[in-house]
Amino acid sequence: SYQILCEKYPSFRERSKNVDLVVEISLQPWKVF
């Protein structure tokens, strides 16, 4: 979830570097279908 991501990457800059990861996480609910 996004909260776990925030814990792993506290700084916004680090999260920005991992945009692909963010996209993958945000798309996870859709992969169920």
Biotite code that builds the C-alpha atoms (Angstrom):
import biotite.structure as struc

atoms = struc.array([
    struc.Atom([0.000, 0.000, 0.000], chain_id="A", res_id=1, res_name="SER", atom_name="CA", element="C"),
    struc.Atom([0.963, 3.640, -0.261], chain_id="A", res_id=2, res_name="TYR", atom_name="CA", element="C"),
    struc.Atom([1.578, 3.863, 3.484], chain_id="A", res_id=3, res_name="GLN", atom_name="CA", element="C"),
    struc.Atom([4.162, 1.089, 3.306], chain_id="A", res_id=4, res_name="ILE", atom_name="CA", element="C"),
    struc.Atom([5.814, 2.907, 0.431], chain_id="A", res_id=5, res_name="LEU", atom_name="CA", element="C"),
    struc.Atom([6.003, 6.078, 2.527], chain_id="A", res_id=6, res_name="CYS", atom_name="CA", element="C"),
    struc.Atom([7.663, 4.139, 5.314], chain_id="A", res_id=7, res_name="GLU", atom_name="CA", element="C"),
    struc.Atom([10.243, 2.680, 2.948], chain_id="A", res_id=8, res_name="LYS", atom_name="CA", element="C"),
    struc.Atom([10.845, 5.984, 1.185], chain_id="A", res_id=9, res_name="TYR", atom_name="CA", element="C"),
    struc.Atom([10.289, 8.789, 3.706], chain_id="A", res_id=10, res_name="PRO", atom_name="CA", element="C"),
    struc.Atom([11.554, 11.495, 1.395], chain_id="A", res_id=11, res_name="SER", atom_name="CA", element="C"),
    struc.Atom([9.416, 12.591, -1.514], chain_id="A", res_id=12, res_name="PHE", atom_name="CA", element="C"),
    struc.Atom([12.503, 12.670, -3.725], chain_id="A", res_id=13, res_name="ARG", atom_name="CA", element="C"),
    struc.Atom([13.117, 8.975, -3.175], chain_id="A", res_id=14, res_name="GLU", atom_name="CA", element="C"),
    struc.Atom([9.483, 8.193, -3.953], chain_id="A", res_id=15, res_name="ARG", atom_name="CA", element="C"),
    struc.Atom([9.768, 10.225, -7.137], chain_id="A", res_id=16, res_name="SER", atom_name="CA", element="C"),
    struc.Atom([12.701, 8.073, -8.212], chain_id="A", res_id=17, res_name="LYS", atom_name="CA", element="C"),
    struc.Atom([10.473, 5.048, -7.751], chain_id="A", res_id=18, res_name="ASN", atom_name="CA", element="C"),
    struc.Atom([7.571, 6.268, -9.855], chain_id="A", res_id=19, res_name="VAL", atom_name="CA", element="C"),
    struc.Atom([7.406, 2.895, -11.605], chain_id="A", res_id=20, res_name="ASP", atom_name="CA", element="C"),
    struc.Atom([6.978, 1.241, -8.238], chain_id="A", res_id=21, res_name="LEU", atom_name="CA", element="C"),
    struc.Atom([4.260, 3.712, -7.313], chain_id="A", res_id=22, res_name="VAL", atom_name="CA", element="C"),
    struc.Atom([2.440, 3.046, -10.575], chain_id="A", res_id=23, res_name="VAL", atom_name="CA", element="C"),
    struc.Atom([2.690, -0.692, -10.047], chain_id="A", res_id=24, res_name="GLU", atom_name="CA", element="C"),
    struc.Atom([1.302, -0.346, -6.534], chain_id="A", res_id=25, res_name="ILE", atom_name="CA", element="C"),
    struc.Atom([-1.532, 1.923, -7.633], chain_id="A", res_id=26, res_name="SER", atom_name="CA", element="C"),
    struc.Atom([-2.454, -0.507, -10.409], chain_id="A", res_id=27, res_name="LEU", atom_name="CA", element="C"),
    struc.Atom([-2.471, -3.576, -8.169], chain_id="A", res_id=28, res_name="GLN", atom_name="CA", element="C"),
    struc.Atom([-6.209, -3.424, -7.419], chain_id="A", res_id=29, res_name="PRO", atom_name="CA", element="C"),
    struc.Atom([-6.926, -3.480, -11.158], chain_id="A", res_id=30, res_name="TRP", atom_name="CA", element="C"),
    struc.Atom([-4.803, -6.576, -11.754], chain_id="A", res_id=31, res_name="LYS", atom_name="CA", element="C"),
    struc.Atom([-7.321, -8.584, -9.750], chain_id="A", res_id=32, res_name="VAL", atom_name="CA", element="C"),
    struc.Atom([-9.808, -8.293, -12.585], chain_id="A", res_id=33, res_name="PHE", atom_name="CA", element="C"),
])
